[in-house]
Amino acid sequence: MQRHGCVIRLRPEQRETYLRLHAAVWPSVEKTLREANFRNYTIFLHDDLLFGYYEYVGEDYEADLRLIAADPQTQEWWKLTDPCQESIAEPGSGDWWAPMKEVWHLTDEA
């Protein structure tokens, strides 16, 4: 299992739209994420920053990212959510959400 954290800026004028959309994420979008081996996907909000966390349990992360990107319902979802966001990823990286480096993790063991 891999843990992933990422961050993006929420456009203040789109805050209500984004929150309304995420109050009722489309079941088809959630299904695609599950089929692509994403688990425990959570988005947190602080001021104008969105922090995403998820766990990846698959074997081929890049292939599963392509599966998500190819899904027509997810593409429609992104048409609604992308205008609410402003990427802060490294220019030219190909990332929309900026990946975050894990610096610490509390394990279950003492």
Sequence and secondary structure as in RCSB ss.txt:
>XXXX:A:sequence
MQRHGCVIRLRPEQRETYLRLHAAVWPSVEKTLREANFRNYTIFLHDDLLFGYYEYVGEDYEADLRLIAADPQTQ
EWWKLTDPCQESIAEPGSGDWWAPMKEVWHLTDEA
>XXXX:A:secstr
 EEEEEEEEE GGGHHHHHHHHTT  HHHHHHHHHTTEEEEEEEEETTEEEEEEEE SS HHHHHHHHHH HHHH
HHHHHHGGGEE  S TTS  SSEEE       S  
